[in-house]
Amino acid sequence: MVYGDVYLRSNGGKWVRYDRSTGKMVKGLHKQNGAWYYFDETTGAMAHGRTWVPEWEEWHTFDTITGRG
């Protein structure tokens, strides 16, 4: 299990995040250090570019490099 705010590039080239308290892959909308990030509900892949965010019920543009939104 992975602990700490860990961002890893998986075998498929996607960036995923693991929750510091549970060690589980983060999915959905999350705020960290004042910035929003969205992680796919199925794969956990960090969103980049224009993405539908179910929690906000709207399209949102996330940075194409960092994923910050």
MDTraj code that builds the backbone (N, CA, C; nanometers):
import mdtraj as md
import numpy as np

residues = "MET VAL TYR GLY ASP VAL TYR LEU ARG SER ASN GLY GLY LYS TRP VAL ARG TYR ASP ARG SER THR GLY LYS MET VAL LYS GLY LEU HIS LYS GLN ASN GLY ALA TRP TYR TYR PHE ASP GLU THR THR GLY ALA MET ALA HIS GLY ARG THR TRP VAL PRO GLU TRP GLU GLU TRP HIS THR PHE ASP THR ILE THR GLY ARG GLY".split()
xyz = np.array([
    [0.0838, -0.1182, 0.0000],
    [0.0000, 0.0000, 0.0000],
    [0.0882, 0.1244, 0.0000],
    [0.0441, 0.2284, -0.0681],
    [0.1186, 0.3535, -0.0783],
    [0.0566, 0.4555, 0.0157],
    [0.1398, 0.5262, 0.0948],
    [0.0890, 0.6298, 0.1845],
    [0.1565, 0.7622, 0.1546],
    [0.0835, 0.8723, 0.1778],
    [0.1339, 1.0056, 0.1467],
    [0.0715, 1.0512, 0.0168],
    [0.0810, 1.1801, -0.0101],
    [0.0289, 1.2308, -0.1368],
    [0.1261, 1.1906, -0.2451],
    [0.0954, 1.0821, -0.3103],
    [0.1846, 1.0257, -0.4102],
    [0.1164, 1.0315, -0.5458],
    [0.1847, 1.0909, -0.6412],
    [0.1369, 1.0932, -0.7786],
    [0.2278, 1.0008, -0.8582],
    [0.1684, 0.9070, -0.9283],
    [0.2456, 0.8106, -1.0054],
    [0.1956, 0.8047, -1.1479],
    [0.2882, 0.7838, -1.2393],
    [0.2499, 0.7593, -1.3784],
    [0.2350, 0.6084, -1.3922],
    [0.1159, 0.5649, -1.4275],
    [0.0883, 0.4216, -1.4366],
    [0.1393, 0.3653, -1.5687],
    [0.1243, 0.2347, -1.5849],
    [0.1691, 0.1675, -1.7069],
    [0.1047, 0.2251, -1.8324],
    [-0.0195, 0.2725, -1.8206],
    [-0.0894, 0.3284, -1.9356],
    [-0.0571, 0.4744, -1.9622],
    [0.0347, 0.5334, -1.8850],
    [0.0744, 0.6720, -1.9047],
    [-0.0116, 0.7731, -1.8315],
    [-0.1140, 0.7272, -1.7580],
    [-0.1994, 0.8200, -1.6845],
    [-0.1348, 0.8555, -1.5507],
    [-0.1695, 0.9741, -1.4985],
    [-0.1247, 1.0143, -1.3655],
    [-0.2358, 0.9836, -1.2676],
    [-0.2011, 0.9179, -1.1577],
    [-0.2978, 0.8842, -1.0536],
    [-0.2453, 0.9348, -0.9197],
    [-0.3358, 0.9518, -0.8224],
    [-0.2975, 1.0001, -0.6893],
    [-0.3466, 0.9009, -0.5852],
    [-0.2656, 0.8813, -0.4818],
    [-0.3037, 0.7952, -0.3704],
    [-0.3247, 0.8802, -0.2466],
    [-0.4356, 0.8565, -0.1758],
    [-0.4719, 0.9311, -0.0562],
    [-0.3730, 0.9029, 0.0571],
    [-0.3314, 1.0097, 0.1251],
    [-0.2309, 0.9947, 0.2307],
    [-0.2805, 0.9155, 0.3510],
    [-0.4091, 0.9184, 0.3804],
    [-0.4574, 0.8504, 0.5006],
    [-0.5002, 0.7057, 0.4766],
    [-0.5482, 0.6757, 0.3562],
    [-0.5983, 0.5404, 0.3296],
    [-0.5070, 0.4574, 0.2404],
    [-0.4230, 0.5250, 0.1618],
    [-0.3383, 0.4535, 0.0671],
    [-0.4124, 0.4118, -0.0587],
    [-0.5404, 0.4497, -0.0707],
    [-0.6206, 0.4119, -0.1871],
    [-0.6115, 0.5171, -0.2969],
    [-0.6332, 0.4726, -0.4208],
    [-0.6324, 0.5629, -0.5347],
    [-0.7471, 0.6631, -0.5230],
    [-0.7176, 0.7900, -0.5477],
    [-0.8177, 0.8966, -0.5425],
    [-0.8998, 0.8941, -0.6711],
    [-1.0306, 0.9134, -0.6567],
    [-1.1203, 0.9215, -0.7721],
    [-1.2188, 1.0338, -0.7485],
    [-1.2586, 1.1031, -0.8563],
    [-1.3536, 1.2132, -0.8455],
    [-1.2841, 1.3462, -0.8236],
    [-1.3605, 1.4440, -0.7774],
    [-1.3138, 1.5814, -0.7601],
    [-1.2438, 1.5970, -0.6254],
    [-1.1234, 1.6564, -0.6270],
    [-1.0476, 1.6770, -0.5032],
    [-0.9776, 1.8112, -0.5062],
    [-0.9722, 1.8752, -0.3894],
    [-0.9023, 2.0028, -0.3755],
    [-0.7766, 1.9803, -0.2924],
    [-0.6642, 2.0304, -0.3431],
    [-0.5381, 2.0173, -0.2716],
    [-0.4565, 2.1437, -0.2927],
    [-0.4056, 2.1987, -0.1835],
    [-0.3238, 2.3204, -0.1880],
    [-0.3927, 2.4330, -0.2645],
    [-0.5235, 2.4472, -0.2445],
    [-0.5992, 2.5554, -0.3057],
    [-0.6377, 2.5349, -0.4509],
    [-0.6067, 2.4193, -0.5075],
    [-0.6388, 2.3930, -0.6481],
    [-0.7268, 2.2690, -0.6598],
    [-0.8152, 2.2713, -0.7587],
    [-0.9020, 2.1573, -0.7851],
    [-0.8388, 2.0642, -0.8871],
    [-0.8610, 1.9354, -0.8674],
    [-0.8164, 1.8310, -0.9594],
    [-0.9320, 1.7338, -0.9755],
    [-0.9398, 1.6719, -1.0925],
    [-1.0423, 1.5706, -1.1129],
    [-0.9750, 1.4414, -1.1569],
    [-1.0146, 1.3311, -1.0909],
    [-0.9607, 1.1991, -1.1216],
    [-1.0760, 1.1110, -1.1684],
    [-1.0584, 1.0479, -1.2837],
    [-1.1627, 0.9653, -1.3433],
    [-1.2187, 0.8669, -1.2405],
    [-1.3522, 0.8548, -1.2383],
    [-1.4198, 0.7692, -1.1401],
    [-1.3892, 0.6207, -1.1591],
    [-1.3522, 0.5810, -1.2797],
    [-1.3247, 0.4398, -1.3067],
    [-1.1759, 0.4082, -1.3014],
    [-1.0957, 0.4860, -1.3748],
    [-0.9531, 0.4544, -1.3875],
    [-0.8644, 0.5287, -1.2884],
    [-0.9148, 0.6389, -1.2307],
    [-0.8334, 0.7205, -1.1411],
    [-0.7399, 0.8153, -1.2140],
    [-0.7472, 0.8198, -1.3476],
    [-0.6582, 0.9058, -1.4258],
    [-0.6879, 1.0531, -1.3995],
    [-0.5822, 1.1332, -1.3783],
    [-0.5974, 1.2771, -1.3579],
    [-0.6434, 1.3428, -1.4878],
    [-0.7440, 1.4297, -1.4765],
    [-0.7981, 1.4988, -1.5935],
    [-0.7047, 1.6102, -1.6390],
    [-0.6959, 1.6260, -1.7704],
    [-0.6217, 1.7351, -1.8336],
    [-0.7089, 1.7890, -1.9456],
    [-0.7100, 1.9222, -1.9619],
    [-0.7925, 1.9806, -2.0669],
    [-0.9387, 1.9870, -2.0258],
    [-1.0262, 1.9977, -2.1260],
    [-1.1702, 2.0136, -2.0999],
    [-1.2297, 1.8798, -2.0571],
    [-1.2923, 1.8809, -1.9398],
    [-1.3438, 1.7577, -1.8795],
    [-1.4801, 1.7824, -1.8161],
    [-1.5711, 1.6862, -1.8319],
    [-1.6998, 1.6941, -1.7638],
    [-1.6789, 1.6557, -1.6177],
    [-1.7239, 1.7445, -1.5259],
    [-1.7113, 1.7196, -1.3820],
    [-1.8516, 1.6955, -1.3263],
    [-1.8858, 1.5699, -1.2964],
    [-2.0208, 1.5387, -1.2481],
    [-2.0597, 1.6149, -1.1211],
    [-1.9666, 1.6333, -1.0295],
    [-1.9974, 1.7031, -0.9041],
    [-2.0412, 1.8474, -0.9277],
    [-1.9884, 1.9105, -1.0308],
    [-2.0242, 2.0488, -1.0645],
    [-2.1322, 2.0547, -1.1718],
    [-2.1605, 1.9413, -1.2350],
    [-2.2554, 1.9324, -1.3461],
    [-2.2234, 2.0338, -1.4552],
    [-2.0952, 2.0412, -1.4901],
    [-2.0508, 2.1315, -1.5974],
    [-1.9147, 2.0879, -1.6496],
    [-1.8813, 2.1425, -1.7674],
    [-1.7492, 2.1211, -1.8252],
    [-1.6521, 2.2169, -1.7582],
    [-1.5310, 2.1710, -1.7343],
    [-1.4285, 2.2551, -1.6730],
    [-1.2965, 2.2264, -1.7432],
    [-1.2136, 2.3287, -1.7575],
    [-1.0839, 2.3104, -1.8212],
    [-0.9749, 2.3018, -1.7158],
    [-0.9036, 2.1897, -1.7166],
    [-0.7903, 2.1664, -1.6275],
    [-0.6620, 2.1873, -1.7066],
    [-0.5590, 2.2341, -1.6386],
    [-0.4311, 2.2600, -1.7040],
    [-0.3849, 2.1346, -1.7790],
    [-0.3363, 2.1534, -1.9011],
    [-0.2976, 2.0395, -1.9839],
    [-0.1696, 1.9718, -1.9365],
    [-0.0933, 2.0375, -1.8505],
    [0.0298, 1.9774, -1.7986],
    [0.0131, 1.9334, -1.6534],
    [-0.0324, 2.0251, -1.5671],
    [-0.0384, 1.9962, -1.4234],
    [-0.1703, 1.9351, -1.3781],
    [-0.2767, 1.9532, -1.4556],
    [-0.4081, 1.9046, -1.4164],
    [-0.4817, 1.9972, -1.3205],
    [-0.4192, 2.1102, -1.2838],
    [-0.4846, 2.2056, -1.1920],
    [-0.6043, 2.2693, -1.2599],
    [-0.7107, 2.2870, -1.1806],
    [-0.8300, 2.3460, -1.2387],
    [-0.8822, 2.4634, -1.1618],
])
top = md.Topology()
chain = top.add_chain()
for i, resn in enumerate(residues, 1):
    res = top.add_residue(resn, chain, resSeq=i)
    for name in ("N", "CA", "C"):
        top.add_atom(name, md.element.get_by_symbol(name[0]), res)
traj = md.Trajectory(xyz[None], top)
